[in-house]
């Protein structure tokens, strides 16, 4: 059996003291060591296969170096999995492990999972939701450092991070108006959720900046699915003064708009331009022409949540923050100037 590499072996191989190695590999003390030396020590430790004793270091600083992420459905969907990747990357870069549990919307299972994380003595928890919504964080998390991911909390003492829904709608309006469109409609989600309201308000504001209004008949709601988008788009595009551009709540509804346009003999983008939200590549990149869409910043939100949680662990008196992360435009081929 191979002998386990310890911190003294790393110090000897790197030609430095044990204290220097300890500081260099410590999240809180690495700044005490020259950056080049830190890089050298990490390279030597990696070559030797040295893994710090997390339990021992945790006993010294009363930390386990483990964070928990409690999700509802995120781990079972391709839509938002990059949130976990962002959280995992940020945790790893700062010497922490991330334990992920998924409740599948079962409240009792969620409570059991939180208790299990507490038994593992996690330092703090990311409470994550599949889509932007307001939540009541479970009582089991009371008193534990917690950051809410892709949701807001009714507890003003908790930090949270969500997409900038208003900004997404505003940017979509800017894209379409800049292309020359004046008859523009929106296909919105019928659900009463922050994203539906935020994207609509942002879209109205973006149009208003150019002296345009969205008339009542210019907003049609439906189920946030391909079928919902198709039905809504059929109604809008069959009118005599049909819109020359559509802003869709999500990429699935935008795919429905593509189908409706095709059914009516209209070409995208020659006859109608379409913009979505999500950048769900299974759809946006596969449609022909490709769909211009506002990307939901899942990865960036996951990173922000972990970095904020780590900051609050280091600074217990830090003020809570409610972050809105921009939704960048991903341009493809679904927007062009109107014919008339």
C-alpha positions as CSV (number, residue, x, y, z in Angstrom):
1,X,0.0,0.0,0.0
2,X,1.4,3.4,-0.9
3,X,2.4,5.7,2.0
4,X,0.1,8.7,2.3
5,X,1.7,12.0,1.5
6,X,1.7,14.5,4.4
7,X,2.4,18.2,4.7
8,X,6.0,17.6,5.7
9,X,6.6,15.7,2.5
10,X,5.3,18.7,0.5
11,X,7.5,21.1,2.5
12,X,10.6,19.0,1.9
13,X,9.9,18.6,-1.8
14,X,9.1,22.3,-2.2
15,X,12.1,23.5,-0.2
16,X,10.0,25.5,2.3
17,X,8.8,25.2,5.8
18,X,5.7,23.3,7.0
19,X,4.2,26.6,8.1
20,X,4.7,28.1,4.6
21,X,3.0,25.1,3.0
22,X,0.1,25.4,5.5
23,X,-0.4,29.1,4.7
24,X,0.0,28.6,0.9
25,X,-2.7,25.9,0.9
26,X,-5.0,27.8,3.2
27,X,-8.0,29.8,1.9
28,X,-7.7,32.3,4.7
29,X,-3.9,32.6,4.9
30,X,-2.5,32.2,1.4
31,X,-2.1,36.0,1.1
32,X,0.7,35.8,3.6
33,X,2.8,33.9,1.1
34,X,4.4,35.3,-2.2
35,X,2.0,34.4,-5.1
36,X,4.8,32.6,-7.0
37,X,5.6,30.5,-4.0
38,X,2.0,29.6,-3.5
39,X,1.8,28.5,-7.2
40,X,5.0,26.4,-6.7
41,X,3.7,24.8,-3.5
42,X,0.4,23.9,-5.1
43,X,2.1,22.4,-8.1
44,X,4.4,20.3,-5.8
45,X,1.4,19.2,-3.7
46,X,-0.5,18.2,-6.9
47,X,2.5,16.2,-8.2
48,X,2.8,14.4,-4.9
49,X,-1.0,13.8,-4.7
50,X,-1.2,15.6,-1.4
51,X,-4.8,16.2,-0.1
52,X,-5.1,18.5,3.0
53,X,-6.7,16.9,6.1
54,X,-10.0,18.7,6.0
55,X,-11.1,17.3,9.3
56,X,-8.0,18.5,11.1
57,X,-8.1,21.9,9.6
58,X,-11.8,22.1,10.4
59,X,-11.2,21.3,14.0
60,X,-8.7,24.2,14.1
61,X,-11.0,26.8,12.6
62,X,-14.3,25.2,13.6
63,X,-15.2,24.7,10.0
64,X,-15.8,21.5,8.0
65,X,-14.9,23.2,4.6
66,X,-18.1,21.7,3.3
67,X,-21.1,23.6,1.8
68,X,-24.5,22.2,1.2
69,X,-26.7,22.9,-1.8
70,X,-30.4,22.1,-1.4
71,X,-32.2,22.0,-4.8
72,X,-35.8,21.3,-5.8
73,X,-35.5,19.9,-9.3
74,X,-32.2,21.4,-10.6
75,X,-30.2,18.2,-10.7
76,X,-32.8,16.3,-12.8
77,X,-33.0,18.9,-15.6
78,X,-30.6,20.0,-18.3
79,X,-32.0,23.5,-18.1
80,X,-30.3,24.8,-15.0
81,X,-27.6,22.3,-14.2
82,X,-24.9,24.9,-14.9
83,X,-26.0,26.6,-11.7
84,X,-24.6,23.7,-9.8
85,X,-21.5,23.8,-11.9
86,X,-20.9,27.4,-11.1
87,X,-21.4,26.8,-7.4
88,X,-19.1,23.8,-7.5
89,X,-16.4,25.6,-9.3
90,X,-16.4,28.5,-6.9
91,X,-16.4,26.2,-3.9
92,X,-13.5,24.1,-5.2
93,X,-11.5,27.2,-6.0
94,X,-11.8,28.2,-2.4
95,X,-10.9,24.8,-0.9
96,X,-14.5,23.7,-0.1
97,X,-16.5,20.7,-1.1
98,X,-20.1,21.1,-2.2
99,X,-22.7,18.5,-1.2
100,X,-25.8,18.6,-3.4
101,X,-29.2,17.2,-2.4
102,X,-32.3,17.2,-4.5
103,X,-35.8,17.1,-3.0
104,X,-37.9,16.6,-6.2
105,X,-40.4,19.1,-4.6
106,X,-41.0,16.7,-1.7
107,X,-41.0,19.0,1.4
108,X,-40.5,16.1,3.9
109,X,-37.6,14.8,1.9
110,X,-36.1,18.3,1.8
111,X,-36.3,18.5,5.6
112,X,-34.6,15.1,6.0
113,X,-31.9,16.2,3.5
114,X,-31.2,19.4,5.4
115,X,-30.9,17.5,8.7
116,X,-28.4,15.1,6.9
117,X,-26.4,18.1,5.7
118,X,-26.3,19.4,9.3
119,X,-25.1,16.0,10.6
120,X,-22.2,16.4,8.1
121,X,-21.6,19.8,9.8
122,X,-21.7,21.8,6.6
123,X,-20.6,25.4,7.2
124,X,-23.5,26.9,5.3
125,X,-26.2,26.2,2.7
126,X,-27.2,27.4,-0.8
127,X,-31.0,27.1,-1.0
128,X,-31.6,26.8,-4.8
129,X,-34.8,26.8,-6.9
130,X,-35.3,25.8,-10.5
131,X,-36.8,29.1,-11.5
132,X,-37.0,32.6,-10.1
133,X,-39.7,32.7,-7.4
134,X,-40.2,33.9,-3.8
135,X,-39.6,31.3,-1.2
136,X,-39.9,30.7,2.5
137,X,-36.7,29.1,3.6
138,X,-37.4,25.9,5.8
139,X,-37.2,26.5,9.5
140,X,-34.5,23.8,9.7
141,X,-32.1,26.3,8.2
142,X,-32.8,29.0,10.9
143,X,-29.5,30.2,12.4
144,X,-27.4,28.6,9.7
145,X,-25.6,30.8,7.1
146,X,-27.8,30.5,4.0
147,X,-27.9,32.2,0.6
148,X,-30.9,31.8,-1.7
149,X,-30.1,30.9,-5.4
150,X,-32.5,31.7,-8.3
151,X,-35.1,33.0,-5.9
152,X,-35.8,35.7,-3.4
153,X,-36.7,35.1,0.3
154,X,-39.4,36.6,2.5
155,X,-36.6,36.9,5.1
156,X,-34.8,40.2,4.5
157,X,-31.8,38.9,6.4
158,X,-30.9,36.4,3.7
159,X,-28.9,37.2,0.6
160,X,-30.3,36.1,-2.7
161,X,-29.4,36.1,-6.4
162,X,-31.8,36.0,-9.4
163,X,-31.6,36.9,-13.1
164,X,-32.2,40.5,-14.1
165,X,-35.6,39.7,-15.6
166,X,-36.4,43.4,-16.2
167,X,-33.1,43.8,-18.0
168,X,-33.8,40.8,-20.2
169,X,-37.0,42.3,-21.5
170,X,-35.5,45.7,-21.9
171,X,-32.6,44.2,-24.0
172,X,-35.0,42.2,-26.2
173,X,-37.0,45.4,-27.0
174,X,-33.8,47.2,-27.8
175,X,-32.7,44.5,-30.2
176,X,-36.0,44.5,-32.1
177,X,-36.4,48.2,-32.2
178,X,-32.8,48.6,-33.4
179,X,-33.6,46.3,-36.3
180,X,-36.4,48.6,-37.4
181,X,-39.5,46.9,-35.9
182,X,-42.4,49.0,-34.8
183,X,-45.2,46.4,-34.7
184,X,-44.0,44.2,-31.9
185,X,-45.9,41.7,-29.7
186,X,-45.0,39.6,-26.6
187,X,-45.9,36.0,-25.9
188,X,-45.8,35.8,-22.1
189,X,-46.1,33.1,-19.5
190,X,-49.6,32.9,-18.0
191,X,-48.1,32.0,-14.6
192,X,-48.0,34.7,-11.9
193,X,-44.2,34.6,-11.3
194,X,-41.5,37.2,-11.1
195,X,-40.1,36.3,-14.5
196,X,-43.4,37.0,-16.2
197,X,-43.8,40.4,-14.6
198,X,-40.2,41.4,-14.8
199,X,-39.7,40.5,-18.5
200,X,-43.0,42.3,-19.5
201,X,-42.1,45.4,-17.5
202,X,-38.7,45.6,-19.0
203,X,-40.0,45.0,-22.5
204,X,-42.5,47.9,-22.1
205,X,-39.8,50.1,-20.7
206,X,-37.4,49.3,-23.6
207,X,-40.1,50.1,-26.1
208,X,-41.1,53.3,-24.3
209,X,-37.6,54.6,-24.5
210,X,-38.1,54.7,-28.3
211,X,-41.6,56.2,-28.1
212,X,-43.4,52.9,-28.7
213,X,-46.2,51.3,-26.7
214,X,-47.2,47.7,-26.3
215,X,-51.0,47.7,-26.8
216,X,-53.2,45.4,-24.7
217,X,-53.7,43.1,-27.8
218,X,-49.9,43.0,-28.2
219,X,-49.5,40.8,-25.1
220,X,-50.8,37.2,-25.3
221,X,-50.2,34.7,-22.5
222,X,-50.1,31.0,-22.6
223,X,-48.6,27.9,-21.0
224,X,-44.8,28.3,-21.0
225,X,-44.3,25.4,-23.5
226,X,-43.9,24.9,-27.2
227,X,-47.6,24.2,-27.5
228,X,-48.5,27.4,-25.5
229,X,-46.2,29.5,-27.7
230,X,-47.6,28.0,-30.9
231,X,-51.2,28.7,-29.9
232,X,-50.4,32.2,-28.9
233,X,-48.4,33.0,-32.0
234,X,-51.1,31.6,-34.3
235,X,-53.5,34.1,-32.9
236,X,-51.1,37.0,-33.2
237,X,-49.7,36.2,-36.7
238,X,-53.1,35.5,-38.3
239,X,-54.3,39.1,-37.8
240,X,-54.4,41.6,-40.7
241,X,-51.9,44.0,-39.0
242,X,-49.8,41.2,-37.7
243,X,-46.7,42.0,-35.7
244,X,-43.4,41.9,-37.5
245,X,-41.5,40.8,-34.4
246,X,-42.3,38.6,-31.4
247,X,-40.6,38.5,-28.0
248,X,-41.3,35.2,-26.3
249,X,-41.1,34.4,-22.6
250,X,-38.8,31.5,-23.1
251,X,-37.1,29.5,-25.9
252,X,-39.8,26.8,-25.8
253,X,-42.5,29.3,-26.5
254,X,-40.3,30.7,-29.3
255,X,-40.1,27.3,-30.8
256,X,-43.9,27.3,-30.9
257,X,-43.8,30.7,-32.6
258,X,-41.5,29.2,-35.3
259,X,-44.0,26.4,-35.8
260,X,-46.9,28.8,-36.1
261,X,-45.1,31.0,-38.6
262,X,-44.3,28.0,-40.7
263,X,-47.9,26.8,-40.6
264,X,-49.0,30.3,-41.9
265,X,-46.4,30.3,-44.6
266,X,-44.3,33.0,-43.0
267,X,-40.5,32.8,-43.0
268,X,-38.2,33.7,-40.0
269,X,-36.7,36.3,-40.0
270,X,-37.9,37.6,-43.4
271,X,-41.5,37.9,-42.4
272,X,-41.3,37.8,-38.6
273,X,-38.4,38.2,-36.2
274,X,-38.4,36.1,-33.0
275,X,-36.5,36.6,-29.7
276,X,-36.5,34.2,-26.7
277,X,-35.2,33.9,-23.2
278,X,-33.1,31.1,-21.8
279,X,-30.4,30.2,-24.3
280,X,-31.5,26.6,-23.9
281,X,-29.1,25.2,-26.6
282,X,-31.2,22.1,-27.1
283,X,-33.7,24.5,-28.7
284,X,-32.0,27.8,-29.5
285,X,-29.1,26.4,-31.4
286,X,-31.1,23.6,-33.0
287,X,-33.8,25.8,-34.6
288,X,-33.3,27.0,-38.1
289,X,-32.4,29.8,-38.3
290,X,-30.9,29.8,-34.9
291,X,-32.8,31.7,-32.2
292,X,-31.5,35.0,-30.8
293,X,-32.2,34.8,-27.1
294,X,-31.4,36.3,-23.7
295,X,-29.2,33.8,-21.8
296,X,-30.2,33.1,-18.2
297,X,-27.0,33.4,-16.2
298,X,-27.2,30.1,-14.4
299,X,-23.5,29.5,-14.0
300,X,-22.8,33.1,-12.8
301,X,-25.6,32.9,-10.3
302,X,-24.2,29.6,-8.9
303,X,-20.8,31.2,-8.5
304,X,-22.2,34.4,-6.9
305,X,-24.2,32.4,-4.3
306,X,-21.2,30.4,-3.1
307,X,-18.8,33.4,-3.1
308,X,-21.4,35.4,-1.1
309,X,-21.9,32.5,1.4
310,X,-18.1,32.2,1.9
311,X,-17.9,36.0,2.4
312,X,-20.6,35.8,5.0
313,X,-18.8,32.9,6.8
314,X,-15.7,35.0,7.0
315,X,-17.5,38.2,7.9
316,X,-20.5,37.2,10.1
317,X,-21.7,40.8,10.3
318,X,-21.8,41.3,6.5
319,X,-24.9,42.9,5.2
320,X,-27.2,40.7,3.1
321,X,-27.3,41.5,-0.6
322,X,-30.0,40.9,-3.3
323,X,-28.2,40.5,-6.6
324,X,-29.7,40.7,-10.1
325,X,-27.3,39.1,-12.7
326,X,-27.5,40.5,-16.3
327,X,-28.9,38.2,-19.0
328,X,-26.6,38.6,-22.0
329,X,-27.9,38.5,-25.5
330,X,-26.9,35.5,-27.7
331,X,-27.4,36.6,-31.3
332,X,-28.2,34.0,-33.9
333,X,-30.3,34.4,-37.1
334,X,-33.9,35.0,-36.0
335,X,-33.9,38.8,-36.2
336,X,-33.8,40.9,-39.3
337,X,-35.3,44.3,-40.4
338,X,-39.0,44.2,-41.3
339,X,-40.1,44.1,-45.0
340,X,-42.3,47.2,-44.5
